[in-house]
């Protein structure tokens, strides 16, 4: 069995990793941790790790919001899984998040895709859409959606 866990480095990452580890252990599954770099969209969103900073004098270029490609973070997460006895690898790709997750699911022949849901409101979904919703609609296999936990 093969699991694909979509990692976005948000506050949901811990919950997604926790649920993925539970399933991987219970099913003796191989796990791929995937991060998709979305194209930067100045109109609606920036990368989660983007900091707002004033423009420097002299017209220097704006930062693109990316601090590396996340490969080191994913490798650290995969190492933790391996120490727990889970076969795990990390992978990063660039492009549309939904297409990237679904495409990677097909490529590795995933038996299940695990994604987090941020629980944004209706206006956000109308303007931007939902990655988890898009994955559910297009996935070649079952999708587990891990909800945002509220206290």
N, C-alpha and C positions, 0 to 999 in steps of 0.2 A: 504494500500500500504506500502511496505517496501523497504527502500533504504539501500545499503551497500556502504560505502565510504572507499576506501583504503587510509590509511594515512601512509606516509613514513617519516615524520618529515623533509622533504627537503624544499627548497624555494617554492615548489608547494603546500604545505599543506594549506596555506591561501586561495589560489584560489580554491582548491578542497572543502574546508569547506564552502567558500562563495557560490559556485554553489550548493552544497548539501543543504545548508540552504534555498536557494531560492526555490529549488524543493520541499523540505520537507514542507515548508510553503504553497506553491501553491497547493500541492497535499494532505495536511494533513497526511503526511507519517511518519511512524516510521523510525528512522534512527539508523543504527549500524555503528560506527566508528571502523574500523579494522586496526590493525598494525600487519604485519607479519614480524617476525625476520627471515631474510634469514640466511642460514648457512654461516659462515665466509669463504671467498675464498681468500687465500693469493696470488693467482696468478693474480687476476683482480681487486677486489674491497674490501673495508672495509666498516664497518657501517658508516653512515654519521657523527655520532658524534665522530668518532675515531680521536684522536690526534696523530701525529707522535712524539714519544719521544725516546730519546736514551736509549739503554738497560742499566739497572743498572749492576754494577759489581757484580759478584757472581752468575750469571746465573739465576736470578729470572725470573719467567714466564712472557711471553708477555701478555699484556691486550688483552681481546677478542674483544674489540671495543664496548662493550655494557655497557651503563650506566643505569642499571635497565632495565626493559622490556618495558618501555613506557607507562605502565598502568596509572601512575599518570598524565602524559601529556594528555592521551586520556580522562581520567576522567574529567580533567579541561575543555577540549574541549566539552565534553558531557554536563557538567554543564552549559556552556555558551549557548548551544543549548536549554537546558531545560528552562533557564531563558528567552529565546526568544519564549517559548511556543511550542518547538519541542520535541516530545518524542524521547529520544536519550540514547544510551548506548555505552560503549567502550568495545572493546575486543582485546586481543593480543594472537597470536599463533606463534609457531615456525615452520619453514620449508621452502620449496620452495615458493616463493612469488606468482607465478601464480597459482599453485595448492592450496595454502592456501586461496587465494581470491576466486577462483572458488568454492572450496569445501565449504567455509563458505557461499557463495551465495546460493549454493544448500541447505545447512543445514538449513538456516533461511528462505528459500523460497523467496529470494529477487526478487523484481519486476524490479530492476535496480541496476547495479553496477556502481560506479563513481570512476574513476582513473585519475591520472595526467599523463602527458606525458612530459618527460624531453627534448625531441627533440635532443637526441644525434645523432651523425653522422652515416654514413653507416658502417664504420669500427667497431664502438662500437656495432652496431646491429649484425654484422657478428660474432664478437667474443663472445659477452655476451648475445645478444638478447634484447628484449623489453618486460617488464612486461605488459604494456598496450596492446601490440600486442598479447601476449599470452593469456591474459584474453579475448580479443575480440574473438579469435579463439575457446576458450573452454567454454565460459560462457553459462549458461542455460537461460539467460535473456538479454535484451538490456544492452549495456555498453555506458556510457557517458565518453568521454575522454576530460579532461580539459587540454588545451595546456599551455605550458610555455608562459608567457606573456613577450614580449620584449618591451622596451620603446623606 
